[in-house]
Amino acid sequence: MTISVVLDGDSIPIDRDVFVELLENSVASDYVAYQNALAKGSIEFKTLVRLARKGEIPYSLFFGPVAVVRAQIRANTGKLLEGISKATFSVNSRGTVELHRIELIVKDLLRKQATLKKYDDTLTHNTIVGMIGKPGTTVEQDAQALMRAIKLTRSDLQSARNKEAALNLLIDRLESSQILVSRSVRNYMPQQLKANFSGMAIKDKKVPYIFLASELGQEELYGRQVFTLTLLTVLIARNIFAPVTYQTQSGGAAPGREYEIVEQLLMPVEEIITLPLGSLDDIVAAADHFKVTPSALAVRAMHLKLVDVETSSAYLTELNRRHASRPKSQARNPLPAKAVRKYAGRELVSRMFDALDAGRLSERQFCKSVCLNKLKPTQLADLRAVVG
């Protein structure tokens, strides 16, 4: 089957499989023009070129044989996944993330890593990467070792004013350990998020990058982000780089090693067994203490057999009902400088300012690589002010 490409009244047939495979593996698959072309069996040449540009595809590939196109797609995917190391885009069987849904974000963060390493000669080998998971260690030992490495104590987290403050503290500790942290900000990323995932870790020996898919700023959701960020940190420490989804409804299944370490790090067994957990109010209070969600606390209590499966499931059902009934928060448009800092990450922005001040790159290069041209050179003073 073919798709007709219309140019100056003439029709040029191209292989439909080529058309589909190229665009389905890009962000351009979300565009109406792509769906219309499939339905009609034809597309204007100028529209094809526009879709190719959106998907970062050389438009000449559309006129090539399917074998060549598939080889190019495999090569592109292979290069992209060198920074992630898991082709399935998942850490468990509950769900996967399609590559094209986050492809431009992955590419941009990889470019940011490469740019920082090019201009910052103070970077050292990252000692967090692959530091835990040696044979013979216990979950408790791994959790303690990781906390020492990032200079974080449980009392630091638990004494934070709220879950948002705990999240910011964790980010500060990670960035001080040369782990870059990016958070999603609508309209300030190279593509909008539609994938059902919570975050990902991108590989590098010096500056691994964590991307955290942010949600609207409710206390419950900050608790989710604390858990997700800790999980991604554990993955980096175990030399695993992959997207993850936030899961609390795990039924009676035992958690994997990474989740066990996260649970011990955030909700240590020696502390949780001292708390009352006989009611949902107790669960909520304990979750506030540990700066996690009540759902995560209920699952942890079930894993430790402090609460039976039926009771934990009832708690989770009620918590989901409460969450669904909450009024939806209205997203506010952040100040441009704060949005850039949040997406690029404070540590990357700060280090790139050092390179800018040292004359190793121009303001225009800075605006392109760090800010994705969302800020002009005249606005860099605003960015300096919010970076601190």
Residue pairs with C-beta under 8 A, 6 or more apart in sequence:
1 16
1 17
2 13
2 14
2 15
2 16
2 41
3 13
3 14
3 15
3 16
3 19
3 37
3 38
3 41
3 42
3 43
4 11
4 12
4 13
4 14
4 41
4 42
4 43
5 11
5 12
5 13
5 14
5 42
5 43
5 44
5 45
5 48
5 62
6 12
6 42
6 43
6 44
6 45
7 44
7 45
11 42
12 45
12 63
14 62
14 63
15 65
15 66
17 66
18 61
18 62
18 64
18 65
18 66
18 69
19 37
19 62
20 38
21 66
21 69
21 70
21 73
22 52
22 55
22 57
22 61
22 62
22 69
22 73
23 29
23 34
23 51
23 55
23 57
24 100
25 73
25 76
25 77
25 99
25 100
26 54
26 55
26 56
26 57
26 100
26 103
27 54
27 55
27 100
27 101
27 103
27 104
27 191
28 34
28 51
28 52
28 54
28 55
28 57
29 55
29 100
30 194
31 51
31 54
33 43
33 47
33 50
33 51
34 51
36 43
37 43
37 47
37 48
43 51
48 59
48 62
49 59
51 57
52 58
52 59
52 61
52 62
53 59
56 104
61 68
61 69
61 72
77 87
77 99
80 99
80 103
80 106
80 107
80 110
81 87
82 203
83 106
83 109
83 110
83 113
83 202
83 203
83 204
83 241
84 106
84 200
84 201
84 202
84 203
84 241
84 242
84 243
85 203
85 240
85 241
85 242
86 240
86 241
86 242
88 96
88 242
89 96
89 97
89 98
89 99
89 197
89 242
89 243
90 96
90 97
90 242
90 243
90 244
90 245
91 235
91 240
91 242
91 243
91 244
91 256
91 258
92 247
92 256
94 245
94 247
95 196
95 197
95 245
97 195
97 196
97 197
97 200
97 243
97 245
98 195
101 193
101 194
101 195
102 191
102 193
102 195
102 197
102 200
102 243
103 191
104 189
104 190
104 191
105 189
105 190
105 191
105 193
105 211
106 200
106 202
107 190
108 189
108 190
108 372
109 180
109 182
109 202
109 209
109 211
110 202
110 209
111 369
112 180
112 209
112 344
112 348
112 369
112 370
113 180
113 202
113 204
113 207
113 209
115 352
115 369
115 370
116 123
116 180
116 207
116 348
116 351
116 352
117 123
117 204
117 206
117 207
119 352
119 355
119 360
119 361
120 351
120 352
120 354
120 355
123 178
123 206
123 207
124 178
124 206
125 205
125 206
126 177
126 178
126 179
126 204
126 205
126 206
126 207
126 208
127 149
128 146
128 149
128 150
128 177
128 178
128 179
128 208
128 233
128 236
128 237
129 204
129 205
129 208
129 236
129 237
129 239
130 237
130 238
130 239
131 145
131 146
131 149
131 237
132 142
132 145
132 146
132 234
132 237
132 238
132 261
133 142
133 237
133 238
133 239
133 257
137 145
139 257
139 260
139 261
139 264
140 264
140 268
140 269
142 237
142 261
142 264
143 261
143 264
143 265
143 268
146 233
146 234
146 237
146 261
146 265
147 153
147 154
147 265
149 177
149 237
150 173
150 174
150 176
150 177
150 233
151 173
151 176
151 177
152 169
152 170
152 173
154 265
154 268
154 271
156 169
157 166
157 169
157 170
157 226
157 266
157 290
157 291
158 289
158 290
158 291
160 166
160 169
160 291
162 219
162 222
162 291
163 219
163 222
163 223
163 226
163 288
163 291
163 292
164 217
164 219
164 222
166 222
166 226
166 291
167 222
167 225
167 226
167 229
170 226
170 229
170 230
170 233
171 181
171 229
171 346
174 181
174 210
174 229
174 233
175 181
175 345
175 346
175 347
176 347
178 206
178 207
178 347
179 207
179 208
179 209
179 210
179 233
179 236
180 207
180 208
180 209
180 210
180 345
180 347
180 348
181 209
181 210
181 212
181 229
181 345
181 346
181 347
182 209
182 210
182 211
182 212
182 342
182 343
182 344
182 345
182 348
183 211
183 212
183 213
183 214
183 342
183 343
183 345
184 193
184 211
184 212
184 213
184 214
184 343
185 214
185 334
185 339
185 342
185 343
186 192
186 331
187 333
187 339
188 334
188 336
188 339
188 340
188 342
188 343
188 372
188 374
189 343
189 372
190 372
193 213
195 243
196 245
197 213
197 243
197 244
197 245
198 212
198 213
198 224
198 225
198 228
198 243
198 244
198 245
198 246
199 210
199 211
199 212
199 213
199 228
199 229
199 232
199 243
199 244
200 210
200 211
200 232
200 241
200 242
200 243
200 244
201 208
201 209
201 210
201 211
201 232
201 235
201 236
201 240
201 241
201 242
202 208
202 209
202 210
202 211
202 241
203 241
207 348
208 236
208 241
209 345
210 229
210 232
210 233
210 236
212 225
212 228
212 229
212 232
213 228
214 225
214 342
215 221
215 224
215 225
216 328
216 329
216 331
217 329
218 326
218 329
220 293
220 294
220 323
223 287
223 291
223 292
223 293
223 296
224 246
224 293
224 296
226 266
226 291
226 292
227 246
227 262
227 266
227 292
227 293
227 296
228 244
228 246
230 262
230 265
230 266
231 244
231 258
231 259
231 262
232 244
234 258
234 261
234 262
234 265
235 241
235 242
235 244
235 258
238 257
238 258
240 258
248 293
248 295
248 296
248 298
248 299
248 316
249 295
249 299
249 316
250 299
251 309
251 313
252 302
252 309
254 303
255 263
255 303
263 296
263 300
263 303
266 290
266 291
266 292
266 296
267 290
267 292
267 296
267 297
267 300
269 304
272 286
272 290
272 300
272 301
272 304
272 306
273 304
273 306
275 282
275 286
275 289
276 282
277 283
277 286
277 301
277 306
277 307
280 294
280 315
280 318
280 319
283 294
283 297
283 298
283 301
283 315
284 294
286 297
287 293
287 294
287 296
287 297
290 297
293 319
294 315
294 319
295 315
295 316
295 319
295 320
298 307
298 312
298 315
298 316
298 319
299 312
299 316
301 307
301 312
302 308
302 309
302 312
307 315
334 342
335 382
335 386
336 374
336 375
336 379
336 382
337 375
337 379
337 382
337 383
337 385
337 386
338 386
339 374
340 349
340 370
340 371
340 372
340 374
340 375
340 383
341 349
341 383
341 386
341 387
344 370
344 371
346 387
346 388
348 370
349 370
349 383
349 387
350 387
352 361
352 366
352 369
352 370
353 366
353 383
353 384
353 387
355 361
356 362
356 363
356 366
361 369
363 377
363 380
364 377
366 377
366 380
367 373
367 375
367 376
367 377
367 380
371 383
375 382
375 383
